[in-house]
Amino acid sequence: MPPETIERRVDNLEHRVTDLETLPDRITAVESQIVQLRTEMRGEFSAVREEIRSGNRVLGERIDELGRHMRVLHEDVISRLAIIQEGQSAPRRRRKDG
């Protein structure tokens, strides 16, 4: 491959310098986008945290309600078992055949 001419090399360097001159503006644009992204993410994370807190309050209320329901069922089972036990303790009558 023949060596590049000086004109060609200068053209390549000019092109590279032109590209590099746009770099600061591009970096500034990226910095701006990062700042905007951070702001948006902070807001979204705050919203998610609030939803979690709200959900925890609702969940706590439902757990309390479930606990009350379980206590009612437990008391019902205990009373039914007592009735069954009373029925088994009562003297049995013998059936007369015939």
N, C-alpha and C positions, 0 to 999 in steps of 0.2 A: 504494500500500500504506500503510495507516494506521500511524502510529508505535506501537511497542510500549508497553504500559502499564508503569508502574514496577514493578508486582507481577511481571509477566512477565519483565522484565529482571532483577529480583532472583532469581527462580526459576532463570533461566539461569545467573546468576553462582554461585548456591549449588551447582548441579549441576556446574559447571566446577571449583569449589573442591573438591568431594567427589572428583571424578576425580583432581585433582592431589594430594590427600592420600594416595591409594593409590600414587602414583608411587614414593616412596622404597622401599616394600616390593617393588614390582615390579622396581625396579632392583637391589635386593639379591638377589632371586631370580635375575635374569639374571647378575649377577656370580658367584653360586654355580655356576650352570650352566657358565659360561665356565671357572672354575677346575677343575671336574670334567672338562670336555672337554679342557683342557690336560693334565691328569693322564693321562687315558685315551690321548690322542694320543702323549704322551711314551712311555708303556709300549708302545704299538703300534709306534712308530718304532724303539724299541730292539729289539723282537722281529724286525722286518723286517731291521734291520741285522745281527742275529745270523744270521738265515736266509741273508742274502747272504754273510756270512763263511763259513758252513758250506758253502754252495753253491760258493763259490770254492775251498774246500779240495777238495771232491769233483771239481770241474772240473779243478783242477790235477792230481789223481791220474789222471783220465781222459786228460788231454793227455799225461802221462808215458807211460801205457800205450799210447796211440796212437803216440807217438814210437818206442817199442820195437817195436811191430808194423810200423811203416813201415821201420825199419832192417832187420828180418828179411826183409821183402818185397824191399827194395833189394838185400840180399845175395843173395837167391834169383834175382833178375833178372840180376844181374851174373854169377852162376855159370852160368845158362842161356845168356847171351850168349857166355860163354867157350866153352861146349860147342858152340854153333852155329858160332862162329868156327873152332874146331878142326876141325869137320867140313868147313868150306869150304876150309880150308888143306890138308887131306889130298889127295894126288894121286887124281885120278879114274881109275877103270878104264874102259876102253872096252869096250863090249859088242860081242861078235862076233856078227854076224848069220849065222844059219844053221847 
